[in-house]
Amino acid sequence: MTIKKKIMLFTIVTLICSMTITTAISAIFTTMSYEETAKGDLSLVDESLGETIGEVINKEKANVTALSKNTDIYQFLKTKDQKLLNTVNDELTKYANKQGNLEHAFVVNTDGIIVADTDSRLIGQNIGERQYNKESLQSSGKAVMSETLISKSTKAPIIVFTYPVMDKTKLIGYAAAAVKGETFNKYFEKIRLKNDDSSYAYLVDEKGKMIYHPIKSKIGKPVENVQIKEVVKENSSNKAKSEDIVEYKFDGSKKIAAYKIVNGANWIVVMCSTVSKFNAQITRTTILIIAVSAVIVVIASLLAFVISAKIANPIVEISKLIDKTANLDLTNDKNYDRLRKRNDEVGVIAKSTDKMVKQLNEFMISMVNACDSINKNAVLVEDLTKNLSEKAAMNSETTETLSAGMEETAATIEEISASTGEMSQAVASMANKSGDGLQKTEDIFTRALDVKNKTSEAIEKSNNIYNDIRIKLQKAIEGSKAVEEIDSLSKSILDISNQTNLLSLNAAIEAARAGESGRGFAVVAQEVAALADQSAETVGQIQKVVEKVKESVKILNESSSQVLMYIEQNVNKDYDNMIKIGDNYNRDAEDINKFMVDFSALAEELNASIDGVAKAINEMAETINEGATGTQGISDETAKMVQHIDEIRQSAKDNLYRANELKSITSKFKLDM
């Protein structure tokens, strides 16, 4: 099978497999998506309906609550005055006409007797056995909603909403409104899922009776759906989920329903749809995906045929070019130039093949030229080896004479080498001693620097102590000024004591004037005067102590100033002199150090020079000895060289023979010369 067919077959098989897998996955995910979307739509519509019905129920409860607050109804139930009956009936009629969705409105007393009604035929009727009546008379201020009832007059479903009428904390009856079941129809009649005409909604009360259903004959009858019946049962015991989705079969069709329990009423709103409707849409979508995939496979197959031709044809031509090269044809063929101009992998292969052919062509041309050169060189080598053999014999005699002279020179150099060794030892000893001196000067320099640093640290610590003491003394002196404030306060207390004394004197005078009634006040005045004298005496003692403290602070201030002055004028100057001595000591150490460094460097240079001379002499002696040995070896090798030259001459003849053979091989290639 050609590469063209292989590429096309591989492409088609890959496409079919990938499209099959893609279609299957798309169908699966589409089905899941439609199911989730349908369930989501059902839940959303159902939840919206549930909230709407809840709002309607709350509205009806609010309306009947407002009716129960009517003053005429309150007075009628409280006084039981029949003169108010017509007035109450008029109020009920106005209320019923305003609402527009009531079968009748009525008022019931605590005995369960209808005492007022928009339908006068019902006045006086006893409804004591009805459940909503019992709940209303026991509600204690709460609205009550009945189960779904069937009107005796219209045979239509109704729901009764009641609210108690209270005389302070005492129940005296209740107001009620019988709401038509068809009130809720308008919220259900047009409810449909998008693109699903089979969907519909219905309403079930807490007893499982239909309040609304698209099929009117089912209204007022028990719900037929087994799953919803189970929800009603669980709802009665408060075990049911507030909302959920159930699947079931009805009349042979698979259906799906979302339900929601209406808060405050325990009614159940149900939204249904037939599964086959959205399955049909899934089937249509899957068929469309398969059709599109088939078209894509056909188009891709045609493209694969064209692309495989464009890929395979250049490869076939490249194979022909390589086959031509394998047959030793290295000539340039312009028919393949268009392949070299391509910018894809085929172009790269063509360019590489062309490059290989050109390099082989150049190599073979070089090989042919090399063969010609080898032939010429072989003849030339044969002539040269003959002349070289004669000259090698003459070189052998000369090298023997040169070897003898070199041996004498080597003996002289060995004597010079012994003298330079003694000089090298003397200079090395001098260099070692200068090194010891250098180490000692470095120790002196280090000690001088250490003295300087420690002195600087001592100055810094001394300054820190000086500044710390000065600051603390200043703070202490500032604090001593508080003593002056004590003196001032003492004077103020003394003034107050004098004034208190005068005040007590005046009080005593006034007490004397008052006679017997002022005697107690006179005693107080005496005590105040005594207290003022004691205060004056205490203030005098405080002033004496303050004077002593001020004197002590003055002495402390003068003493501390003298200490600080001594530190500033004497101690700091001594430290400065120590730093100057350390600097001088440091400079002297640096001068000695520099001298020893220079001396050590000169000694090391002299030692290095002598070592260099000794080394050069030794090397020269070794070189001469080696030269003598070498010249003898040259003489021996020269004799061997003559023998090898003869071998080279024979090898040149063999090369000439091989070159002729190589030339005959290269002649088989077709070359661009």
Secondary structure as UniProt FT lines:
FT   HELIX           3..68
FT   HELIX           71..79
FT   HELIX           82..84
FT   HELIX           85..99
FT   STRAND          102..108
FT   TURN            110..111
FT   STRAND          113..117
FT   HELIX           120..122
FT   TURN            123..124
FT   TURN            128..129
FT   HELIX           131..137
FT   STRAND          144..145
FT   STRAND          149..150
FT   TURN            152..154
FT   STRAND          157..167
FT   TURN            168..169
FT   STRAND          170..180
FT   HELIX           181..187
FT   TURN            188..190
FT   TURN            194..195
FT   TURN            197..198
FT   STRAND          200..204
FT   TURN            206..207
FT   STRAND          209..212
FT   HELIX           216..218
FT   TURN            219..220
FT   HELIX           226..236
FT   TURN            237..238
FT   STRAND          243..250
FT   TURN            251..252
FT   STRAND          253..261
FT   TURN            263..265
FT   STRAND          268..274
FT   HELIX           275..326
FT   TURN            327..328
FT   HELIX           334..336
FT   HELIX           337..340
FT   HELIX           345..514
FT   HELIX           515..518
FT   HELIX           519..566
FT   HELIX           567..571
FT   HELIX           572..666
FT   TURN            667..668
//
